[in-house]
Amino acid sequence: MMEYRRLGRSGLKVSVLSFGSWVTFANSDQIKSVEQAVECMGVAKEAGVNFFDNAEAYAAGESETVMGAAIRELGWARHEYVISTKLFWGLHEMPNMRNTLNRKYLLQAIDGSLERLGLDFVDLLFCHRPDKHTPIEETVWAMSDIIDRGQALYWGTSEWSADEIRAAYEIAERHHLHKPLMEQPEYNILHRDRVEKEYARLYEDIGLGTTIWSPLASGALTGKYLDGVPEGSRAALPGYEWIRQHVTNETRQAQVRELKKIADELDVPLAQFALAWCVKNPHVSTVITGASRVEQVRQNMASLEVVPLLTDEVMERVDLVSLMS
């Protein structure tokens, strides 16, 4: 049974498991990609998923186009789902349009994203990375203005430091602007410190919500890389060599083997165990899952059945594995 959690201090409820399109919709065959998206998103929604995550940079805008087409083909009414996009990397090789959060870029980039999605507004809009060269105040004003224009309902950040998030919040409060509501950080059993330590004060102080990504550590927590990199896997894709190095790291491999032992004792797949572990954290508003096949969507959704198996003893054993070096 799907659980719905409030996104931070807002009244917006998101499904604790959500569906994201990073890499998934990067197929050069757009017709095939739309068919794939229709199947996977349809099954996800049937399971209770109401939040669908995207970004301008995913497949250079193609991911937004595919998701928008899939939603139209599925015939969903706008009130039935929550959708996001993220801005920073840009699509045009020219000044002010790449790796920035300046006002010019943000106000133009949101127009492009909405056109590709075929929507009047997104529910959530993220600053995809911090911009060290643009004053945070300029970014806060631009994001707040986008909300005032009705092009987004809430705004937040992705992979910002706690100090940067707090600075943005205080600027917005000082000028009576729309405050950042949520952060989209990487979070999984093997990558915990930012969510659990760095952001610890922000949950209570400013009501920060989190839409966490990479809950399976780029596939490492499926166990499929324990015997090498399978052909056709994400780590085998051109341009994703950094993932290959990440998932084949010796220390990480040893941790995954220990985690698999725990999952095997519970008689559950390692991937479902890892997703359920993320769900256990009350500061996680939603866990973004990815899938390129319907069977993967169903397997991800089944992780909710694993959550009750994660006793205090099991969680303590996971903590010990996390400390391995």
N, C-alpha and C positions, 0 to 999 in steps of 0.2 A: 504494500500500500504506500503510495507516494506521500511524502511529508512535504509541507510547505513552510518555509521560514521567512520571517520578515527580513528585508534587506537593510541591515543596520538599524538605524533609528527611524527609518521611514515606515509608512504603512503598506508598502508594496510587498507582496508575497511571491517568492520564487520557489520552484520545485527544488528539493535538496539535491537532486540529480538533474543536470541540464545537458544540452547538446551543443557542441561547438564544431566549427567547420575548418579549423586550422589544418592544412595539408589535405584534409578529406576531400574538399571540392576543388582541388587543383588540377583535375584532369583536363587535358587540352581538348578533349571531345566534350563540348558543352552539352550536347543532347544527352549523352550518356551520364554526364555529371548530374543533370537535372533529374533524370530518372532515378539515379542512385539517391539523390537528396530526398526526393518524394517518398521513396520506400523507407529510408532510415528515419526521416523526420516524422513521417506518419506513424510508424511503430513507436517512436519515442513519445509522441503526444498521446497515443492510446495508453501508454504506461503511466501517464500523468505528468509528463514533462511540459512545462509551460514557458521555459526560458531557453532561447536559442541565441548563441553567441557568434559574433562575426568580427571582421576588421577590414578596413580599407586595404591593408597590406597583404592580406591573404590572397595568394595567386594574383597579385597586382590588380585587385578589384573584381576579378572573376568570381571569387567566392560569394561576394555580395550579390552579384548578378544571378548566380545559380540559386542561392537561397531565396531571393525574391521571386524568381520564376517558380520554384518549388511551392512556395506559400500560395501563389496564385493558382497553381494547378491543384493543390490540395483544397482550395476553396475556403480557407480559414477566414473567419471574421476577425477584424483587427483587435477586438477585445479579448480574443481567445489566447493570445500569446504575448510574451514579453521578449523583445529583441534588442540586441545591442550591436554597436560597432565601435571601432577604436581608430583614433587618428594620431599620426606622428610621422611615420616613415615617408609618406607621400608617394605619388605616382609619376611626377614630372621631374626630369633632371634639369632643374634651374633654381636660382636663388629664391628663397622664401617658400619653396614647395617641397623640400626634402628635409627630413630629420629636424623638424621644428614644431613649436607650439605657438608661433606668433599669431597675431590676430588675423592677418591677411590669409594665412594658410587655413586656419581653423574655420573661418567663416565661409571660405570657398570649398574646402574639403567636405564639409557636412552636406553641402548641396550635391556634390558628386555622389556621395554614399547613398543619399536618399533617392537619387535618380536611379542608381544601379539596383537598389533594393525595391524600387517601385513603391515607396512609402512616403507619407507626409511627415512622419516623425519616427524616431527610434525611442524606445523607452529608456535605455541606458546608453550614455556616450562616455567613452574612456579616453583619457590622454595616454596613449599606448606606451610611452616612456617619458621620463623627465627630460626637459630641454635645458641644458646648462647655459645656453646663450640667450634665452628670452626671460625677462623678469617674470617671476611667478605671478605677480600682480596683473601683468598683461594677459596671461593665460586665463587667470580666474575671471577677469572681466569678459573675455571672449566667450568662455564656456557658459557663464551666467547669461550673456546676451543670447546665445543659441537657445537656451531654455526659454528666455523671454519671447523669442521669436516662434516658439512652439515647435522647434525642430528636434528637441529632445526633452524628456521629462526629468531625468536625473543625470548628474555627471559625476565622474570619478576618475581614478588613476590606475595605472598598471605598472608595477615594479618601481614605484616611487619609494624613497626612504621615508621613515616615520617623520623626520624633521621636515621634509618637503611637503608631506601631506598636512602636517600641523600648520606649516606656514601658509599654505593655500587656504586652509579652514579659517585661520585667524584673519587673513586679508578679507575673505568673504564676509566674515562676521563684522569686521570693522566698517565695511562699506555697505552692509545690508544687501549682499549679493547671495545668489544661490550657492550653497556650500557643497564641497565634494562629499559624496555619500558613501562611496564604495571603492575598494581597491581590488585589482585582479593580480594577485601574486602567484608565483609557482609554489605549490605545496604538496608534499607527499612524504612518505615515511623516511625517505632519504634526503629530504630538503625541508627542514622544519623551522630553523631559527627565526627567519623574518616574521612568519605568521605567529609563532608562539612566544617569541621574546621581543623582537624589535617593535612590533605593533601592539604589544600587550596593553599599554596604557591607553591606546587610541580607541579600543572597543568601548570603554566606559566613558572616557573624556569627551569624545566627539561622536560616539555611536557609529563607528566604522563598520560597514558590512564588507564581506569578501566573496568574490566569485572566483574560486581558485582554479588554476589550470595545471596541466601535467600531473594529475593525481597518480598516474602510473609511471612517472619518471621517464617520459618519452618511450615507454614500452618496456623498460627494464623490469618493472614490477609485474609483468605478465610471465616472466621466466623464459620467454622465447629466445633470449639472447645468451642463455647459459652455455649453449653449445655452438656459439658462433652467430653470425648475422645471416638470417634466412633471406633468400632471394625474394624480392617483392615487399619486404618489410620497410618501415619508414626509415630505418637507419641505413638501408641500402639505396635510398633515393639520391640522385645527383643533387648536390647543394646541401645535403644534410649530413656531411661528413662529421660535423661536430657532435651529432647525436651518436654516431657510431663510436667515437672515442668515449663518449659519456657512458654508454650502456655496456661497454666492454672493459671498463676500468676494473682492475683486479679486486680492489677493496669493495667496490660496489657489487661485483659478482659474488663475493663471499657473503655480503649482507643479504643479497637476494636468496642465496641458497639456505641461509638460516631462516629467513622469513617463509620460504617455501615449506620448510619442515613444520613450522607452526600452522600454516594453512592446511597442510596435508593431515595433521593431527585433527583438525576441525572438519576435515573432509570437504573442503571448499576450494575452488580454483584460486590461485594466488592473486589474480587480477581483481576478483570480487572481494577478496580479503583486503587488498590495498584500498579499494574504493570505499569499502565499509569503514575502514580506519579513518579516512578523511571525514566521512559523515559524522563520526563520533565527536568531532570537535565542535562545540556549540558556537564557536566564533566563525565557523564556515557557513556562510549563507547558502551557497550552492557549489556543487562539485561539477565542473565542466567535463563531460565525457566526449570522446570522439569515436566514430565508427564509420567504416566504409561499406559494411554489410549489415543486413538486418539481424543476422545471428549475433553479431557483436553488440548491437543495441540491446537485444533481449538479455544477453549475458551481463551487460553492464547494469541493467535495471534489476536483475536478480541479486545484485550486491546488497540491496536493502534487506534481504532476508538473512544476511550474514551479520548485520549490525548487532542483534541480540546475543550473538555468540562471543562478542568481544568483551569478555569479563575484565575486571581489574587486573587479574593475574595475566591474562593474555596481553593486555596493554603494557604491563610492566615488562614482559618478555620482549615486546617490540621496542620499548625504550632502550633496553640493553643492546639490541641489534643496531639501533641507530647510533650508539656510542662507539661501535667498532671502528678501528682505524688501522 
